[in-house]
Amino acid sequence: MRTIRRGGEHETEIKKSRFICAMARVDSEDAARAFIADRRKEHWSANHNCTAYVLGDDGSVQRSSDDGEPGGTAGVPMLEVLRHRSLTDAVAVVTRYFGGVKLGAGGLIRAYGNSVSAAVDEFGVLERRTLLLVDVYADYVLGGRLESDLRDSSYTVREVAYEARVRIEVALPEDDLEGFAVWLAEITGGKADHEVKGTTVVEVEP
């Protein structure tokens, strides 16, 4: 899944109505509701504060509100943008100040959807990947060169500790584990050991 790089505010004007989309990264429904409450408090005089959010590693928690706009013309198209972009742990609030010109149902759907889409484009997107954490152990004689070789490779060195043996923590995709074992054996002549110690989630450019 992916999430927004950062939160922020983005404004567009459509037929004299102001659409202000505010977004934030959140990790719970409480956090999403708190953000929504803050926006509604800040823009208490606006005609509408419509909302949508998606939460969870699998994006299973999805909520939206039209906040007085005709049913299905605001919250749902906002939510659809988040879903279409495969975004999670993100909340969007689109505040509308009515400019006197009615947009009609189709116009509202486009306006609210485009407002969120433009905000996502401005704030950026990061992809979340789950990587294996692997501890590599080697004798001190090998340790320095092995660390250098690992840093020059496509694998990510996260930590180096000099204990009874040199321990180097490496992060890599699960699909790369078998190839990593072969690479490690070849580069050390079979004199290094490794073991999977868990997983971590990293955010990278998509």
C-alpha distance (Angstrom), angle and dihedral (degrees) to the residues before:
residue distance angle dihedral
M1 . . .
R2 3.77 . .
T3 3.79 137.1 .
I4 3.78 136.9 -167.6
R5 3.80 116.9 -80.5
R6 3.79 92.3 -133.6
G7 3.76 142.4 -12.6
G8 3.78 125.5 -108.9
E9 3.79 147.1 124.3
H10 3.80 129.9 -80.8
E11 3.80 125.9 -177.3
T12 3.79 131.1 -158.4
E13 3.80 131.0 176.0
I14 3.79 121.8 -141.9
K15 3.81 120.2 179.6
K16 3.82 91.0 -22.9
S17 3.83 93.5 -51.7
R18 3.82 115.3 119.5
F19 3.79 115.8 -136.8
I20 3.82 112.0 -167.5
C21 3.80 113.3 -172.6
A22 3.80 115.8 -163.6
M23 3.81 119.3 -175.2
A24 3.78 135.2 -176.2
R25 3.78 140.0 177.3
V26 3.80 111.0 -113.1
D27 3.80 134.9 176.4
S28 3.81 101.4 -160.9
E29 3.79 143.1 28.4
D30 3.81 89.1 -110.7
A31 3.81 89.9 57.4
A32 3.82 91.3 46.9
R33 3.81 92.2 49.5
A34 3.81 91.3 47.2
F35 3.81 91.0 53.0
I36 3.81 90.7 48.3
A37 3.83 91.0 48.9
D38 3.80 91.0 50.8
R39 3.81 92.0 51.3
R40 3.81 92.3 47.9
K41 3.79 90.0 49.7
E42 3.81 92.1 48.5
H43 3.83 92.8 46.7
W44 3.80 98.5 35.1
S45 3.81 91.4 141.0
A46 3.81 94.9 54.8
N47 3.81 120.2 109.2
H48 3.82 93.0 -125.2
N49 3.80 140.4 5.4
C50 3.80 103.8 -166.0
T51 3.79 120.5 -171.9
A52 3.78 145.8 -162.3
Y53 3.78 134.1 170.4
V54 3.79 140.5 173.3
L55 3.80 124.0 -158.8
G56 3.79 139.8 179.1
D57 3.78 136.9 50.6
D58 3.80 89.2 -83.0
G59 3.82 95.3 36.4
S60 3.80 89.7 -117.0
V61 3.82 96.2 144.6
Q62 3.81 109.8 74.2
R63 3.79 127.0 164.3
S64 3.80 135.3 166.8
S65 3.80 140.1 173.7
D66 3.81 132.2 -161.0
D67 3.83 91.0 -159.2
G68 3.79 94.3 -151.2
E69 3.80 99.6 -34.6
P70 3.84 114.6 121.6
G71 3.81 110.0 -72.1
G72 3.79 114.2 -80.1
T73 3.82 96.1 6.2
A74 3.83 100.1 101.0
G75 3.80 121.0 13.3
V76 3.80 95.6 39.4
P77 3.83 96.9 51.0
M78 3.82 88.2 45.9
L79 3.80 90.2 52.0
E80 3.79 90.8 46.4
V81 3.80 90.6 59.2
L82 3.81 91.2 53.0
R83 3.82 90.5 47.6
H84 3.79 94.6 44.6
R85 3.81 90.3 51.3
S86 3.85 89.4 47.9
L87 3.80 90.0 -123.6
T88 3.79 124.2 161.9
D89 3.81 137.6 175.7
A90 3.79 88.0 34.9
V91 3.81 133.6 118.6
A92 3.80 128.0 -162.6
V93 3.81 128.7 -164.9
V94 3.80 118.4 -173.1
T95 3.79 112.4 -163.4
R96 3.80 115.6 -160.4
Y97 3.77 125.7 -158.9
F98 3.82 105.1 -168.7
G99 3.79 113.4 -126.7
G100 3.80 98.5 -163.8
V101 3.81 99.0 -97.8
K102 3.81 117.8 102.0
L103 3.81 114.1 -134.4
G104 3.79 100.6 -163.2
A105 3.80 124.0 -133.6
G106 3.80 95.3 -69.0
G107 3.79 92.0 46.5
L108 3.79 92.0 50.4
I109 3.81 92.6 49.6
R110 3.80 90.6 52.0
A111 3.79 93.4 43.5
Y112 3.80 96.5 51.6
G113 3.80 93.9 40.8
N114 3.81 93.1 47.2
S115 3.79 91.2 46.9
V116 3.81 92.0 59.1
S117 3.80 92.7 40.1
A118 3.81 92.3 53.2
A119 3.81 90.6 48.1
V120 3.81 92.2 51.4
D121 3.81 89.6 49.9
E122 3.80 90.1 53.0
F123 3.81 97.9 43.9
G124 3.81 95.8 43.5
V125 3.80 133.9 -137.1
L126 3.79 133.9 -101.9
E127 3.79 125.9 -162.9
R128 3.78 118.8 -132.7
R129 3.77 116.6 -140.6
T130 3.79 129.8 -177.6
L131 3.80 111.1 -137.5
L132 3.79 131.9 -173.9
L133 3.79 117.8 -114.6
V134 3.80 109.9 -138.8
D135 3.80 126.3 -174.1
V136 3.80 113.9 -146.9
Y137 3.81 117.7 -161.0
A138 3.80 125.4 -161.8
D139 3.78 138.7 157.7
Y140 3.80 117.6 -96.8
V141 3.81 91.5 -105.4
L142 3.82 89.5 62.6
G143 3.80 98.9 31.1
G144 3.80 101.2 85.7
R145 3.77 95.9 46.7
L146 3.81 92.5 42.6
E147 3.80 91.6 52.4
S148 3.81 89.5 50.7
D149 3.81 92.1 48.4
L150 3.81 91.3 49.1
R151 3.80 92.5 50.2
D152 3.81 89.6 50.8
S153 3.81 91.0 50.3
S154 3.81 130.4 78.0
Y155 3.81 90.5 -100.7
T156 3.81 121.5 100.4
V157 3.81 117.4 -119.5
R158 3.81 108.5 -152.0
E159 3.78 103.7 170.8
V160 3.82 141.8 2.4
A161 3.82 121.6 -158.5
Y162 3.78 128.8 -179.9
E163 3.79 104.8 -144.6
A164 3.82 129.0 137.8
R165 3.79 82.0 -42.5
V166 3.78 130.4 9.0
R167 3.81 109.7 -84.1
I168 3.80 119.0 -161.1
E169 3.80 119.0 -173.8
V170 3.79 112.3 -147.1
A171 3.83 130.2 -174.5
L172 3.79 120.2 -150.9
P173 3.81 141.2 152.0
E174 3.80 114.2 -87.0
D175 3.81 90.7 -120.1
D176 3.82 89.1 60.3
L177 3.82 96.0 55.2
E178 3.81 96.8 93.0
G179 3.81 92.6 47.0
F180 3.81 90.2 46.1
A181 3.81 91.0 54.8
V182 3.79 90.6 52.3
W183 3.83 92.2 46.4
L184 3.81 91.8 48.5
A185 3.82 92.9 50.0
E186 3.80 91.9 49.0
I187 3.80 96.6 46.8
T188 3.82 94.5 46.7
G189 3.78 99.9 34.3
G190 3.78 89.0 -115.8
K191 3.82 92.4 -58.8
A192 3.81 97.9 120.1
D193 3.79 129.1 74.6
H194 3.76 129.7 -153.2
E195 3.78 138.2 -169.3
V196 3.80 134.5 -176.4
K197 3.81 109.8 -117.2
G198 3.80 102.2 177.1
T199 3.79 143.2 -67.1
T200 3.79 138.5 -74.6
V201 3.80 134.3 -164.8
V202 3.80 117.4 -128.1
E203 3.80 131.4 -175.2
V204 3.78 117.3 -136.1
E205 3.79 139.6 164.7
P206 3.82 108.9 -79.2
